[in-house]
Amino acid sequence: MTTLHSQRKLSIILLYFSILLTACEKALDVEELTIDQIHNMMESGEVTAEELVKSYLARIHAYDKDGPYINSIITINPNALDQARALDLQYQESGLSGPLHGIPMVIKDNYDTFDLPTTNGTLAFKGFIPPDDAFQVKQIRAAGAIILGKANLAEFASSGAFTVSSVLPGYTRNPYDLRRVTAGSSGGTAAAVASNFAVLGLGTDTGSSIRGPSSHQSLVGFRTTMGLSSRDGIAPLNLSRDIGGPIARTVTDAAILLNVISGYDPADPITALSKENASEDYTVFLDEADVYGKRVGVLRQLFQEPDPQTTGPEPSETSDEATIDKQTPTKVHPEVLRLLDQALVDMTAAGVKVVDSVSIEHLDSLRAAFPSIPRMRYDFENYLSTRPELPYKSLPEILASGDYHPYLQYTLNQQVQDSLDPTAHKDYPAYLKAQANLQAAVLQLMDDYSLDALVYPTYNYPPRLTGDLNTTYGANSGTISPPTGFPAFNVPMGFSFGTLPAGLQLLGRPFSEPTLITIAYGYEQATKHRRKPPTTPALR
C-alpha cells in the first residue's frame, strides 16, 4: 500500500508539475508579440496584462543580469504587477482603456517618471524621483501602457557610439553578438525591445540615438519631424536637435505609439507646428499596396566607396552626439553595400520607383557652415530647474561631484564653459542661415526628382566590437535629419555576415511621416527581415 500510495502521490506531483509547466510556457511565450496580437489574445481570454508582465519580468530576470547579461535595464518598476491587475479589472468592466492597454514598455532613463527614478544614466541622479511625468510618458500611461522599467543609456545621452553609464556598471550588450555595441545612446531601450523584455519602448535621438540602436538590433526606429512630439520632461542634450520617439519591432507598433505621443504640448512651444501638420491616425498609412509608385532617391554620396580594410576613426567620431560632423562619411563595408543594393531590388519589386543615384549639391560645405554653438549647459540647467528634488542646480556642480562616467570628462569640461542662451550667441544668425540653406538644398533635390524619400544605410559598417574606438564606424544618421529637423526612419535591412543587423534609413520632407510609414511598411512586409536574437530564446 505504501508503495502504491507513493506512486500515486508521485503521479499527482508529476501531473501538477506538467500543468504548471504548460501554463508557464504559455505565459512566457511572449517573443515577438505585437500590440494587435496581444489585444486579440486579451479578447479571446488567452492572456491578461498580469500574465504579460510576469512573463516579460521573467525574461528580464533570466537574461538581463544573468545568462547573456544584456545589461539593458537600470530600474524595474515595483508596481508593474499592481498596475497590470488594475488594468485587467478595468478590461473586465469596460474593455480596452486605450490603444496601449496592458502593453509592457521600457522607457529610456532620461524620460521623467513620477513614480520611478530618472537618472539620465548618471550617478549624480541615482535614486531621485522627478515630481511629474514627461509629456510622452503621460500620454502612454493614459493610453494604458505599463512601464516595466527604465532602460540604460549613454550617460547624458551623449554618445552615438556605445551605451555605458555610471549608474549601471558595464556596457549594454548587443543580443545578436554579445561582444558588440548596441550603439548609443538609446542602446538600452533597443537591446531590451530586441531581446523581448517588453513590447516596445521610447528612446531619444539628438544625432543618431533612435535610429542607430534600431539599426544595430533589427528594429524599427522613428525620428520624427522637429515639432511633432514634445520633449517636455526629457533630460536635454541639445534642444535644437533633441527628439523623443518609438523603438519597436514592427512598423505597425511604432505607428500606434506615434499616434499616442505626437501632438501639441504648451510646455514645448515647437510643438505648435503639430497643430496643422500632425495626422489624426498614422495607422491608416499601413497599407503595403500604397507603396506602389512612391519615388525614392538613393543618396550614394553617403556610402560611395567600398573599403573593408579602412582603420582609424572617421572625422565624424566624437563622444558628443550633438556635435556637427564637418565631413560627410563616404566609406561603406561591402556587406552593408550588398544589403543596400538588395534593398533597392526589393523596393523595386514592391512597386517603388528607385532613382539611383542622387546627391545633395555642396553637402560638405553646407554642413561645414554650421557654427558651433554650445547649448548643453543652458538647456540642461533649465531642465534642472524642473527637478527640485535633485541636490545639484547647475552643470558645474555635477562636474565638481565626479559622479559621472570618466568618458564624459572632456565633454562636460567644454560644455560647462558656456551658459549663454543660444539665441543670444553672436553666431546664432549664422546657425539659422546654415540650417535654412541645408533644408533648402535637401528639398530642392527632392523637388528636382519628385522624390518621396531619400534612402541610405543607417550605418555603413556592421556593429563594432565593444571597446573598439579605432576602426571605422560609418554612422550616417547625424548627417541630414538632426541639422534640418526633417524626419528619418530606420527599418531592418537584413544581416551582414548572416548575423549582424543592418538598417535602411528613409528621410523625408517635414511632416511626411505618413509617406515614410507607407514606404517603411511596404518594404518591411515585402522583406520580413526582423528576426529575434539567438542569445535570449524562449524561456522553458
C-alpha positions in Angstrom: 0.0 0.0 0.0 2.8 2.3 0.9 4.5 1.8 -2.5 1.2 2.3 -4.3 0.4 5.4 -2.3 3.9 6.7 -3.1 3.5 6.0 -6.8 0.1 7.7 -6.8 1.5 10.7 -4.9 4.4 10.9 -7.4 2.0 10.8 -10.3 -0.1 13.6 -8.9 3.0 15.7 -8.3 4.2 15.0 -11.9 0.8 15.8 -13.3 0.7 19.1 -11.3 4.2 19.9 -12.4 3.2 19.2 -16.0 0.2 21.5 -15.7 2.4 24.2 -14.2 5.0 23.8 -16.9 2.3 24.1 -19.6 0.9 27.2 -18.0 4.3 28.7 -17.6 5.2 28.0 -21.2 2.0 29.7 -22.3 2.6 32.7 -20.1 6.3 33.0 -21.0 5.9 32.6 -24.8 5.8 36.3 -25.4 8.6 36.5 -28.0 7.9 39.0 -30.9 4.3 39.6 -29.8 2.8 42.8 -31.3 0.2 45.2 -29.8 -2.5 43.9 -32.0 -1.7 40.3 -31.3 -1.8 41.0 -27.5 -5.1 42.7 -27.7 -6.6 39.9 -29.8 -5.3 37.4 -27.1 -6.9 39.5 -24.4 -10.2 39.5 -26.3 -10.1 35.7 -26.6 -9.2 35.2 -23.0 -5.7 33.8 -23.8 -3.7 36.3 -21.8 -4.1 39.0 -19.2 -1.9 42.1 -18.6 -0.8 40.5 -15.3 0.4 37.4 -17.2 2.2 39.5 -19.7 4.0 41.5 -17.1 5.1 38.3 -15.2 6.4 36.8 -18.5 8.4 39.8 -19.5 9.8 40.2 -16.0 10.8 36.6 -16.0 12.8 37.2 -19.3 14.5 40.3 -17.8 15.4 38.2 -14.7 16.8 35.4 -16.8 18.7 37.4 -19.4 19.4 41.0 -18.4 21.5 40.5 -15.3 22.1 36.8 -15.8 22.7 34.4 -18.7 23.9 36.6 -21.6 23.9 39.6 -19.3 22.4 42.1 -21.8 22.6 44.8 -19.1 19.8 47.0 -20.6 17.6 47.8 -17.5 18.5 50.3 -14.8 15.3 50.2 -12.8 12.4 47.7 -12.6 9.0 49.2 -11.8 8.0 47.5 -8.5 4.3 48.5 -9.1 4.1 47.0 -12.6 2.1 43.9 -11.5 -0.4 46.0 -9.4 -0.9 48.3 -12.4 -1.4 45.3 -14.7 -4.0 43.8 -12.3 -5.9 47.2 -12.2 -5.9 47.2 -16.0 -7.3 43.7 -16.0 -10.1 44.7 -13.8 -10.8 47.7 -16.0 -10.8 45.5 -19.0 -13.4 43.2 -17.5 -15.7 46.2 -16.8 -15.2 48.3 -20.0 -12.7 46.7 -22.4 -9.6 48.4 -23.6 -8.7 51.6 -21.8 -6.7 52.8 -24.8 -4.5 51.8 -27.8 -1.7 50.6 -25.4 -3.9 48.9 -22.9 -1.8 46.4 -20.9 1.2 46.8 -23.2 4.5 46.4 -21.3 7.0 49.1 -22.3 10.5 50.2 -21.4 11.5 53.9 -21.2 14.9 55.4 -21.7 16.0 56.7 -18.4 16.2 60.3 -19.5 12.3 60.5 -19.5 10.9 61.8 -16.3 8.6 59.4 -14.4 6.9 60.5 -11.2 7.0 57.0 -9.7 10.5 55.9 -10.7 13.9 57.4 -10.5 15.1 59.2 -13.6 18.9 59.1 -13.7 19.9 60.2 -17.2 22.5 57.5 -16.7 24.5 59.4 -14.1 25.3 58.6 -10.5 24.6 62.2 -9.7 20.9 61.5 -10.2 20.7 57.9 -8.8 17.6 57.3 -6.6 16.0 60.7 -7.3 12.4 60.7 -8.5 11.0 63.6 -10.5 7.9 65.4 -9.4 5.9 64.5 -12.5 5.9 62.6 -15.8 7.4 63.7 -19.1 4.7 64.6 -21.6 5.2 61.5 -23.7 5.1 59.3 -20.5 1.8 60.9 -19.5 0.5 60.1 -23.0 1.5 56.4 -22.9 0.1 55.9 -19.4 -3.2 57.5 -20.4 -3.2 55.1 -23.4 -3.0 52.1 -21.0 0.7 51.2 -21.2 2.6 49.6 -18.3 6.1 50.9 -17.7 8.1 47.8 -16.8 11.3 49.7 -16.2 13.8 52.4 -17.2 16.4 51.5 -19.8 20.2 52.2 -19.8 21.6 54.9 -22.0 24.9 56.5 -22.8 25.2 58.9 -19.9 23.6 62.3 -20.6 22.6 60.7 -23.9 26.0 61.9 -25.1 27.3 59.1 -27.3 26.0 57.6 -30.5 28.8 55.0 -30.5 28.1 52.9 -27.4 25.8 52.6 -24.4 27.5 52.8 -21.0 26.6 54.9 -17.9 27.9 55.4 -14.4 24.6 54.4 -12.8 24.7 50.9 -14.3 28.1 49.3 -14.3 29.3 47.9 -17.7 28.2 48.3 -21.3 24.8 47.3 -22.6 25.4 44.3 -24.9 24.1 43.6 -28.3 21.9 40.5 -28.1 22.8 39.5 -31.7 26.5 39.3 -30.7 27.4 39.9 -27.1 30.8 41.2 -28.0 29.4 44.1 -29.9 27.9 47.5 -29.2 24.2 48.4 -29.1 25.0 51.9 -30.5 24.0 54.9 -28.4 22.6 56.5 -26.6 19.2 54.6 -26.6 21.0 51.3 -26.7 19.4 50.0 -23.5 15.9 50.6 -24.9 16.8 48.9 -28.2 18.5 45.9 -26.5 15.5 45.4 -24.3 13.0 45.6 -27.1 15.1 43.4 -29.4 15.5 40.8 -26.5 11.7 40.7 -26.0 12.0 42.2 -22.5 9.0 44.5 -23.5 6.7 45.0 -26.4 8.2 48.4 -27.4 10.0 51.4 -26.0 10.7 55.1 -26.0 14.1 56.4 -27.0 15.6 59.8 -27.8 17.7 61.0 -30.8 19.9 64.0 -30.9 22.3 62.8 -33.7 21.5 59.1 -34.2 20.3 57.6 -30.9 16.9 56.2 -32.0 17.9 55.1 -35.5 21.4 53.8 -34.6 20.4 51.3 -31.9 17.4 50.2 -34.0 19.8 49.5 -37.0 22.2 47.5 -34.8 19.4 45.4 -33.3 17.0 44.7 -36.2 14.3 47.2 -35.0 12.2 50.0 -36.3 13.1 53.4 -35.1 11.2 56.7 -35.8 13.0 60.1 -35.6 10.1 62.4 -36.3 9.9 65.9 -37.6 11.0 68.5 -35.1 7.8 69.8 -33.6 5.7 66.7 -34.0 6.2 65.5 -30.4 7.0 67.1 -27.1 10.4 67.0 -25.4 9.0 68.3 -22.1 10.3 66.2 -19.2 13.2 64.7 -21.2 16.7 65.5 -20.0 18.1 67.5 -22.9 21.4 67.3 -24.7 20.8 69.9 -27.4 17.2 71.1 -27.8 17.8 72.3 -31.3 18.1 68.7 -32.2 16.6 66.5 -29.5 13.7 64.3 -30.4 11.9 61.5 -28.5 10.2 58.7 -30.3 9.3 55.0 -30.8 11.6 52.0 -30.9 9.7 48.9 -31.9 9.9 45.5 -33.6 7.4 46.4 -36.3 6.4 49.5 -38.3 2.8 48.9 -37.1 3.7 49.1 -33.4 5.8 52.2 -34.0 2.9 53.9 -35.8 0.5 53.0 -32.9 2.9 54.5 -30.4 3.4 57.6 -32.6 -0.4 58.2 -32.5 -0.1 58.3 -28.7 2.9 60.6 -28.3 2.5 63.1 -31.1 0.7 66.4 -30.8 0.7 69.8 -29.2 2.1 70.4 -25.8 2.2 74.0 -24.5 5.3 73.1 -22.4 7.2 72.6 -25.6 6.4 75.6 -27.9 7.9 74.0 -31.0 5.0 71.5 -31.0 2.7 74.3 -32.1 3.8 73.1 -35.6 1.9 69.9 -35.0 -1.4 71.6 -34.8 -1.6 71.9 -38.6 0.7 69.0 -39.5 0.0 66.0 -37.3 -2.2 63.2 -38.7 -5.1 62.0 -36.6 -4.2 58.4 -37.2 -0.9 57.2 -38.6 -2.0 53.6 -38.8 -4.2 54.4 -41.8 -1.0 54.6 -43.8 -0.1 50.9 -43.1 -1.1 49.6 -46.5 1.6 47.8 -48.4 -0.3 48.4 -51.7 0.2 52.1 -51.2 3.9 51.8 -51.6 3.4 51.3 -55.3 4.5 54.4 -57.3 6.4 56.0 -54.4 9.7 57.5 -55.5 12.9 57.2 -53.5 16.3 58.6 -54.3 19.5 56.7 -53.4 21.9 59.1 -51.6 25.1 57.3 -52.6 27.3 60.2 -51.6 26.9 58.9 -48.0 28.3 55.5 -48.9 30.3 55.7 -52.1 33.5 53.7 -51.7 33.7 50.0 -50.6 36.6 49.9 -48.2 36.6 46.9 -45.8 40.3 47.5 -44.8 39.9 51.0 -43.5 41.1 51.6 -40.0 41.3 54.7 -37.8 38.5 57.0 -36.6 36.4 58.9 -39.2 36.1 62.6 -38.9 32.6 62.0 -37.5 33.8 60.1 -34.5 33.0 62.1 -31.3 31.9 61.5 -27.8 29.3 64.2 -28.1 26.3 63.1 -30.2 25.2 66.7 -30.7 28.4 67.7 -32.4 28.0 68.6 -36.1 30.1 66.4 -38.4 32.2 68.5 -40.7 32.8 65.9 -43.3 30.4 63.5 -45.0 31.2 59.8 -44.5 31.7 58.1 -47.8 33.1 54.6 -46.9 31.0 51.5 -46.8 31.6 47.9 -45.9 30.9 45.5 -48.9 28.5 43.5 -46.7 26.4 46.6 -46.0 26.6 47.7 -49.6 25.3 44.3 -50.6 22.3 44.6 -48.3 21.6 48.1 -49.6 21.7 47.0 -53.2 19.4 44.1 -52.4 17.0 46.5 -50.6 16.7 48.6 -53.8 15.9 45.4 -55.7 13.2 44.5 -53.1 11.8 48.0 -53.2 11.6 48.0 -57.0 9.8 44.6 -56.9 7.3 46.1 -54.4 6.5 48.9 -56.9 8.7 51.7 -55.6 10.4 53.8 -58.3 14.1 53.9 -57.3 16.2 56.8 -58.6 19.8 55.6 -58.4 21.5 57.8 -57.6 21.0 61.4 -56.4 23.2 63.8 -54.5 22.9 67.0 -52.4 25.0 69.6 -54.1 27.8 71.1 -51.9 26.7 68.9 -49.0 30.1 69.0 -47.2 30.3 72.8 -47.4 26.7 73.2 -46.4 27.4 71.2 -43.3 30.7 72.8 -42.5 28.9 76.2 -42.5 27.2 75.4 -39.2 28.9 77.4 -36.4 29.5 75.6 -33.1 27.1 77.0 -30.5 27.4 75.2 -27.1 24.0 74.9 -25.6 24.1 71.8 -23.3 24.6 73.8 -20.1 21.9 76.3 -20.9 19.4 73.6 -21.9 20.3 71.2 -19.1 20.2 73.8 -16.3 16.7 74.8 -17.5 15.8 71.1 -17.1 17.4 71.0 -13.6 15.1 73.8 -12.5 12.2 71.3 -13.0 13.9 68.7 -10.8 13.7 70.4 -7.3 14.5 67.0 -5.6 18.0 66.9 -7.1 20.9 68.1 -4.9 22.5 69.8 -8.0 21.3 73.0 -9.6 23.9 73.5 -12.2 26.2 71.6 -14.6 29.4 72.9 -12.7 28.0 71.3 -9.5 27.6 68.0 -11.3 31.1 68.3 -12.8 32.6 69.0 -9.3 30.8 66.0 -7.9 32.7 63.5 -10.0 29.5 61.3 -10.1 29.7 60.6 -13.9 31.5 58.2 -16.2 35.1 59.2 -17.0 34.5 59.3 -20.7 32.4 62.4 -20.2 35.1 64.4 -18.5 36.2 66.3 -21.7 32.7 67.0 -23.0 31.5 68.3 -19.6 34.6 70.5 -19.2 33.9 72.0 -22.6 30.1 72.5 -22.1 30.4 74.0 -18.7 32.2 77.0 -20.1 29.2 78.4 -21.9 25.8 79.1 -20.2 24.6 81.7 -22.7 21.1 81.5 -24.2 21.9 80.0 -27.7 19.7 82.6 -29.3 21.9 85.4 -27.8 25.1 83.8 -29.2 26.8 86.0 -31.8 26.8 83.1 -34.2 23.2 82.2 -33.9 22.1 84.1 -37.0 24.8 82.2 -39.0 23.4 78.9 -37.5 19.9 79.7 -38.7 21.2 80.6 -42.1 23.2 77.4 -42.4 20.2 75.4 -41.3 17.9 77.1 -43.8 20.5 76.5 -46.6 20.8 72.8 -45.8 17.0 72.4 -45.6 16.6 74.2 -49.0 19.2 72.0 -50.6 17.6 68.8 -49.5 14.1 70.0 -50.6 15.4 71.2 -53.9 16.9 67.8 -54.6 13.6 66.1 -53.7 11.7 68.5 -55.9 14.1 68.1 -58.8 13.5 64.3 -58.9 9.9 64.3 -57.5 11.1 62.2 -54.6 9.1 61.0 -51.6 12.1 60.0 -49.6 15.9 59.6 -49.7 17.4 56.2 -48.8 20.8 55.2 -47.5 22.3 52.8 -44.9 21.8 53.9 -41.3 25.4 52.6 -40.7 27.9 52.0 -43.4 29.5 49.3 -41.2 28.4 46.4 -39.0 28.2 46.9 -35.2 31.7 47.4 -33.8 33.2 45.3 -31.0 32.7 46.9 -27.6 35.7 48.9 -26.6 36.9 49.3 -30.2 37.1 53.1 -30.9 39.6 52.9 -33.7 38.0 51.0 -36.6 35.7 52.8 -39.0 32.2 53.5 -37.6 30.3 54.8 -40.5 27.3 56.4 -38.9 25.1 58.4 -41.3 22.2 59.4 -39.0 23.6 62.7 -37.9 24.3 63.9 -41.5 20.9 65.3 -42.6 18.0 64.8 -40.2 19.2 66.4 -37.0 20.5 69.7 -38.6 17.4 70.1 -40.8 14.8 68.8 -38.4 13.4 66.5 -41.1 12.0 63.1 -40.2 14.1 59.9 -40.7 13.1 56.3 -40.0 15.2 53.2 -39.6 13.8 49.8 -40.8 15.6 46.4 -40.7 17.6 45.8 -43.9 18.9 42.3 -43.2 22.0 40.9 -41.6 25.6 41.4 -42.6 27.7 38.2 -42.4 24.3 36.5 -41.8 24.1 37.5 -38.1 24.8 41.2 -37.6 21.7 43.5 -38.1 21.8 46.4 -40.5 19.3 49.2 -41.1 17.9 51.1 -44.0 17.2 54.8 -43.4 14.4 56.7 -45.0 14.5 60.5 -44.9 11.5 62.7 -45.9 10.2 66.2 -46.1 8.9 67.9 -42.9 5.9 66.2 -41.5 6.0 63.5 -44.2 5.6 60.8 -41.5 2.6 59.3 -43.4 4.7 58.8 -46.5 7.6 57.4 -44.6 5.3 55.0 -42.7 3.9 53.8 -46.0 7.3 53.2 -47.6 8.7 51.6 -44.4 5.7 49.3 -44.0 5.7 48.3 -47.7 9.4 47.4 -47.5 9.0 45.6 -44.2 6.1 43.5 -45.4 8.0 42.6 -48.7 11.2 41.5 -46.9 10.3 40.5 -43.3 14.0 41.0 -42.2 13.3 41.2 -38.5 14.3 38.1 -36.5 14.8 37.6 -32.8 18.3 37.4 -31.4 19.9 34.0 -30.6 21.1 34.8 -27.1 17.6 35.4 -25.5 15.5 32.4 -26.6 12.0 31.4 -25.2 12.1 30.5 -21.6 11.3 26.9 -20.7 
